[in-house]
Structure formats: structure tokens, C-alpha cells
Amino acid sequence: MKAGAVDERTGNWEVEFPAYRVYFFSADGATDTYRVVEARDVHQVFRWADTQARGRRYVVYVEVEDARGIGLLQLTGDDPNRPDDPRRVPQGDLG
């Protein structure tokens, strides 16, 4: 991870209440997908996902729309159905 100072005036737009998507992955490979709207902040979405996970792994995305359509920015988690996921944490590795 790298962090550095940035001029806050360089952002051209923002969305106060973005839509999120949460993908839950079952051990059998099934995926349950939810769209979350009107959340106060991303922490509320993370808490909701934690309570709904019931032992399943999950990924949280924020939706972004541009000329190409709806895109997803990954915020946390990794997709067990995608072996090349750069965020993937090996089983048993806590950090």
C-alpha cells in the first residue's frame, strides 16, 4: 500500500449516497448478489455484509456509471471463483 498527499480540488464530482453491490460466495460455488442503496456510509455496508455472510466469503463493490455503463470498484474482499484475483488471501492466512 502507498499513500501520498493530493490536492482535494482535483476531484470533479462526487456522489453522496452511492449504490453498492455485495456478492456472497457459498462453498459450492453459488453466488448471491445484492444491491445496497441509501447506506449512510461504506462502514454500514460492511457491517450489513458481515451480518449476512453466515460463514460465506464476500466482495463489496461501489457502482460507478460512465459512458460505457455501470462499472464496479472493488472495496473489500476477494472472489474465490476468480483464481487470478490479486486480493485473494490464501486459506488460513490472516493477513
Secondary structure, DSSP 8 states (H G I E B T S, - for coil): -------GGG-----SS--EEEEEE-TTS-EEEEEE-S-SSHHHHHHHHHHHHTT-EEEEEEEEEETTEEEEEEEEE--TT-TT-TT---TT---
